[in-house]
Amino acid sequence: MSDVHTNEVSDNPKAGSFSLPLFALPQAFQGIVEQNATRVREQFEKVKEASEEISVLLKEAYAVNAKGAADYAAKVIEISHANASSALAFISELAGTRSLSEVIQLSADHGRKNFEITTAQNKELWEIAKKVATETSEPIKKSFAKTLKTPS
């Protein structure tokens, strides 16, 4: 092959000391290959930038989620303490009863009160979970909105 139709290794300083062609490529296609290589580099840079943005976004979402999970866990512990205290108070009141009718009345009152408290506690936990989900998804939603508005 002639030098006109190939890229010789000797023309490529990174190729080392071999004198064989890296690969034979007609001169007419070399410009196309270089253009495609440039496009690939540009796309790679875009992907790299997007990857960095996603990394920052995920770190932010993770931090928000971790704080929310800690808040949720703290609320569960608080509720558990309140429920344990309520159960102990009920047992102590139950021990002080003198008749079956008092036991039935106390149990009914405690059951009603416990149902109302449990409903309120579940509502609190639901609100915390909803808040965490909303706050965690907010950076992701903003990123998608930004991406959709940005022309390619």
C-alpha positions in Angstrom: 0.0 0.0 0.0 1.2 3.5 -0.7 1.5 6.3 1.9 -1.4 8.1 0.0 -3.9 5.4 1.0 -2.9 4.5 4.5 -2.1 5.9 7.9 1.3 4.5 8.9 2.3 4.0 12.5 5.3 6.1 11.9 3.0 9.1 11.4 1.4 8.4 14.7 3.7 9.3 17.7 1.6 7.3 20.1 1.9 4.1 18.1 5.4 3.2 19.3 8.3 1.8 17.3 6.4 -0.6 15.0 6.6 0.2 11.3 3.4 -1.6 10.3 0.2 0.3 9.6 -2.2 0.6 12.5 -4.9 -0.1 10.0 -5.3 0.7 6.4 -7.8 3.5 5.8 -8.3 5.2 2.5 -7.4 8.9 2.6 -10.9 9.9 1.6 -12.4 8.4 4.8 -9.9 9.9 7.2 -11.8 13.2 7.3 -15.0 11.4 8.0 -13.4 9.4 10.8 -12.0 12.5 12.4 -15.4 14.3 12.2 -17.1 11.3 13.8 -14.4 11.1 16.5 -15.0 14.8 17.3 -18.7 14.2 17.5 -18.1 11.2 19.8 -15.9 13.4 22.0 -18.5 16.1 22.2 -21.3 13.6 23.0 -19.0 12.1 25.7 -18.5 15.5 27.2 -22.3 16.0 27.3 -22.8 12.6 28.9 -20.0 13.4 31.4 -21.7 16.7 32.4 -25.1 15.1 32.7 -23.5 12.3 34.8 -22.0 14.9 37.1 -25.3 16.7 37.4 -27.1 13.5 38.2 -24.5 12.7 40.8 -25.1 16.0 42.6 -28.8 15.6 42.2 -28.7 12.1 43.8 -26.5 13.3 46.6 -29.0 16.1 47.4 -32.0 13.7 47.2 -30.2 11.2 49.4 -29.4 13.8 52.0 -33.1 15.0 52.1 -34.3 11.4 52.3 -31.8 10.5 55.1 -33.0 13.5 57.2 -36.6 12.5 56.5 -36.0 8.9 57.5 -34.4 10.1 60.7 -37.5 12.3 61.4 -39.8 9.4 60.7 -37.8 7.1 63.0 -37.8 9.7 65.8 -41.6 10.0 65.4 -42.0 6.2 65.6 -39.9 6.1 68.8 -42.0 8.9 70.3 -45.2 7.1 69.4 -43.9 3.8 70.8 -43.0 5.6 74.1 -46.5 7.2 74.3 -48.2 3.8 73.5 -46.1 2.0 76.1 -46.9 4.7 78.7 -50.6 4.4 77.9 -50.6 0.6 78.2 -48.8 0.8 81.6 -51.3 3.5 82.8 -54.2 1.2 81.6 -52.8 -1.8 83.4 -52.3 0.2 86.6 -55.9 1.6 86.4 -57.2 -1.9 85.7 -55.5 -3.2 88.8 -57.4 -0.7 90.8 -60.9 -1.8 89.6 -63.3 -3.5 92.1 -65.9 -4.9 89.8 -66.5 -6.4 86.4 -68.5 -3.4 85.3 -65.6 -1.1 86.1 -63.2 -3.4 84.1 -65.6 -3.3 81.1 -66.1 0.5 81.3 -62.4 1.1 81.7 -61.6 -1.2 78.8 -64.2 0.5 76.5 -62.9 3.9 77.4 -59.3 2.8 76.9 -60.2 1.2 73.5 -61.9 4.3 72.3 -59.2 6.6 73.4 -56.5 4.3 72.0 -58.3 4.2 68.6 -58.4 8.0 68.5 -54.7 8.3 69.4 -53.7 5.6 66.9 -55.6 7.3 64.2 -53.8 10.6 65.0 -50.5 8.9 65.2 -51.0 7.2 61.8 -51.9 10.6 60.3 -48.7 12.1 61.7 -46.6 9.3 60.3 -48.4 9.6 56.9 -47.7 13.3 56.8 -44.0 12.8 57.6 -43.8 10.1 54.9 -45.6 12.3 52.4 -43.3 15.3 53.2 -40.2 13.1 52.8 -41.4 11.8 49.5 -42.2 15.3 48.2 -38.9 16.8 49.4 -36.9 13.9 48.0 -38.5 14.1 44.6 -38.3 17.9 44.4 -34.7 18.1 43.1 -35.4 15.3 40.6 -38.5 17.1 39.3 -36.6 20.3 39.0 -33.8 18.6 37.1 -36.3 17.0 34.7 -38.0 20.3 34.1 -34.7 21.9 33.4 -33.7 19.1 31.1 -37.0 19.3 29.2 -36.7 23.1 28.8 -33.1 23.0 27.6 -32.8 22.5 23.8 -30.5 19.7 22.7 
